[in-house]
Amino acid sequence: MRSEAMAALDVLVGDWRLTLSDAFFLEEDEVHGSARGEWVGEAFVLLTVELGGGGPQSLVLGRSDANEAYAALYHDERGVSRLFAMDFGDGRWGLHREDPDFHQRWVAEVSPDRIAGRWEASEDAGSTWRKDFDLVYERA
């Protein structure tokens, strides 16, 4: 049985068109791609993302009922794996990690047909943040 907290993530399920923009590390103005959100059983949402011809990136979203906390596991074609704390609700979606290599966060506004957010990074343990890029999901 799907918990009420996990059922809130149903808005992420489906096919999406992606637009990555305002990235300091790219020469292009925009990079386009796609994403697919799908339920894995009753307890997880798998988001598979492909951007600009790169390999797939996977984000598995779940929740600890005992801790009343969402979590997200990330993996990409480079072999990078990361664990993010996650919050979701009231039209907002956040991911946050504080790892030794650097801190990172995703801040987004969520509606049924559009998710607009930005990725930010901090290399000084969260004292200052820089925007990596904007990322918009639009329902396909």
C-alpha positions as CSV (number, residue, x, y, z in Angstrom):
1,M,0.0,0.0,0.0
2,R,1.3,3.4,-1.0
3,S,1.7,5.8,2.0
4,E,0.1,9.3,1.8
5,A,3.5,10.9,1.9
6,M,4.7,8.9,-1.1
7,A,1.4,9.4,-3.0
8,A,2.3,13.1,-3.0
9,L,5.1,12.3,-5.4
10,D,2.7,11.0,-8.0
11,V,2.9,14.5,-9.7
12,L,6.5,13.5,-10.8
13,V,5.3,10.4,-12.6
14,G,5.0,10.6,-16.4
15,D,7.0,11.9,-19.3
16,W,8.8,15.3,-19.3
17,R,10.6,17.6,-21.7
18,L,13.6,19.2,-20.0
19,T,15.4,22.5,-20.6
20,L,18.7,23.2,-18.9
21,S,19.8,26.8,-19.1
22,D,22.0,29.5,-17.6
23,A,24.8,27.0,-16.9
24,F,28.2,28.6,-16.3
25,F,30.0,25.5,-17.6
26,L,28.3,25.2,-21.0
27,E,28.9,27.2,-24.2
28,E,25.3,26.6,-25.4
29,D,22.4,28.7,-24.1
30,E,20.2,25.7,-23.6
31,V,20.5,22.0,-23.5
32,H,17.3,19.9,-24.0
33,G,16.4,16.4,-22.9
34,S,13.8,14.2,-21.4
35,A,12.8,12.5,-18.2
36,R,10.5,9.8,-17.2
37,G,9.1,9.3,-13.7
38,E,7.6,5.9,-12.8
39,W,6.5,4.0,-9.7
40,V,8.7,1.1,-8.6
41,G,6.2,-0.9,-6.6
42,E,4.3,1.2,-4.0
43,A,7.3,2.7,-2.2
44,F,9.6,4.4,-4.7
45,V,9.6,6.8,-7.7
46,L,12.4,6.3,-10.3
47,L,13.2,9.4,-12.3
48,T,15.4,8.7,-15.4
49,V,16.9,11.8,-17.0
50,E,18.7,12.2,-20.3
51,L,20.2,15.6,-21.2
52,G,22.1,16.8,-24.3
53,G,22.9,13.3,-25.6
54,G,24.6,12.3,-22.4
55,G,23.9,9.0,-20.7
56,P,21.1,8.4,-18.3
57,Q,21.0,9.8,-14.8
58,S,18.8,8.0,-12.2
59,L,17.2,9.4,-9.1
60,V,15.3,7.0,-6.8
61,L,13.0,8.7,-4.4
62,G,11.8,7.1,-1.2
63,R,10.9,7.8,2.4
64,S,11.7,6.6,5.9
65,D,8.4,6.4,7.7
66,A,10.2,6.1,11.1
67,N,12.1,9.3,10.5
68,E,9.3,11.0,8.6
69,A,11.9,12.0,6.0
70,Y,12.3,11.6,2.2
71,A,15.6,10.6,0.7
72,A,16.9,10.4,-2.9
73,L,19.7,8.3,-4.4
74,Y,21.4,9.6,-7.5
75,H,23.6,7.7,-10.0
76,D,24.9,8.7,-13.5
77,E,26.9,7.3,-16.3
78,R,30.2,8.5,-14.8
79,G,29.6,6.1,-11.9
80,V,28.9,8.9,-9.5
81,S,26.5,8.0,-6.7
82,R,25.1,10.5,-4.2
83,L,22.6,10.5,-1.3
84,F,20.3,13.5,-0.9
85,A,18.0,14.5,1.9
86,M,14.7,15.6,0.3
87,D,11.7,17.7,1.2
88,F,8.5,17.7,-0.9
89,G,5.2,19.6,-0.4
90,D,3.3,22.8,-0.7
91,G,4.4,23.1,-4.3
92,R,8.1,22.9,-3.5
93,W,10.7,20.2,-4.0
94,G,14.2,20.3,-2.4
95,L,17.2,18.1,-2.5
96,H,20.3,18.7,-0.3
97,R,23.6,17.0,0.4
98,E,26.5,17.9,2.6
99,D,29.4,15.7,1.5
100,P,33.2,16.2,1.8
101,D,33.6,17.0,-1.9
102,F,31.1,19.8,-1.9
103,H,27.6,20.7,-0.8
104,Q,24.8,20.7,-3.4
105,R,21.1,21.6,-3.4
106,W,18.1,21.6,-5.8
107,V,15.3,24.1,-5.2
108,A,12.2,23.9,-7.3
109,E,8.6,24.9,-7.6
110,V,6.2,22.1,-8.6
111,S,2.9,22.2,-10.4
112,P,1.1,19.4,-12.2
113,D,2.6,20.3,-15.7
114,R,5.8,22.2,-14.8
115,I,8.7,21.9,-12.4
116,A,11.0,24.9,-12.4
117,G,14.2,24.8,-10.4
118,R,17.9,25.4,-10.1
119,W,20.9,23.4,-8.9
120,E,23.4,25.2,-6.7
121,A,26.7,24.2,-5.2
122,S,28.9,25.3,-2.3
123,E,32.6,24.5,-2.0
124,D,32.9,26.1,1.5
125,A,30.6,23.9,3.5
126,G,27.5,26.0,2.7
127,S,28.8,29.5,3.6
128,T,28.3,30.7,0.0
129,W,26.4,29.2,-2.9
130,R,26.7,29.5,-6.6
131,K,24.1,28.5,-9.2
132,D,25.1,25.7,-11.5
133,F,22.1,25.9,-13.8
134,D,18.4,26.2,-14.1
135,L,16.3,23.2,-15.0
136,V,12.7,23.2,-16.2
137,Y,10.5,20.1,-16.6
138,E,7.4,20.5,-18.8
139,R,4.9,17.7,-19.1
140,A,5.3,15.9,-22.4
